[in-house]
Amino acid sequence: SIHSFPTRRSSDLSATLIDCRNFKVRIQAATGLMVPTQRSGYGTGEAFALVLARARQAREKASEEEASVPAKETAHLAQLKARVRQLLQICEPT
């Protein structure tokens, strides 16, 4: 569909969601991935599967980081986890 989320953008943002060390940047990547407010807005096939898989990876990574995150970054990690939960609510089948 012409209104589907651009594949390149979703690929770049979902990679940032996992690979970047900066929590604030990862929060913004998750926010960008939430632009489509419905699952259908991501398109079908590989692009959507990639966003969903990386969002799940981001959730796991954030949980693993809890044990080692510096105290000053705790609030940002909590924000990231909340944003990833919101993203997964959009993406995961109900």
N, C-alpha and C positions, 0 to 999 in steps of 0.2 A: 504494500500500500504506500501511496505517496506520503502519507502522514506517519508512517512507522519511524521509530527512532533510528537515526542513521547508524549503520553498522560500525563504521570506523570510530565514531564518537563513543558508542557503548563499549567497544573493545578497549579503547584507550582509558576510559574512566574506570572500567572494571579492573584493568591491570593496575592502575594507580591505587585502587581500593585495597589491593593486596601487597603490592611491591613497595610503596612509599613508606618511609619511616615516620614521617610527620603526621601526627593524628589529625591536625587541622586540615591538611590537604586531603587526607582520606575521608574526613567528614564531608568535605566539599564534593569529592568524587561520588560518594553515596547520594548526596543531595542531587547532583547532576543526573544520576541514574534514575532518580525518582521523578524526572520530568514527565514521562508517560505515567499517568495516574491509574492506568488499567493495564493488565497483562497484555492485552491485544496491541497496545501501543509499541511494544518492543518488536513486533513482527513475529515471524515464526522461524522454526528451524535453528540453525547454528547460532545466529546472533543472540536469540533469546536464551538458548541453552548455555551459552558462554556467560552471559550476565548472571543467570541463576547459579551456575557452578561457582563463579567467583564470589558472589554474595555469600554463598554457604562457606567458602574458604575464608572469607573475611570474618565471618562470625566465629569460626574456629580459631583463627589467628588472634582475634581480639580476646577471646577467652584465655588462650595460652599466655598472652602478654600481661594479663592481670597480675601474675606472680612477680613479674620483674619490672613493672612500670614504676618510674620515679614518682614520688608523692605529688610533685607539682604537675604531673601529667594525668593524674587519676581522673579528674573531671573531664578532660578531653577524651580519654578512653571510654568513659561512661557515655559521652555524647555519641561517639563513634558506634558503640554497641547499640544504642537506641536507634540511630539512623539506619544501621544495617538491618535491625529488626523491622523497621518500617518498610525498607526496600523489599525484604523477603515477604512481607505481608502482601505486597503488590504482585510479586513474582511467583510465589509458590501456589500451586493448585490448592483449592480448599476442599 
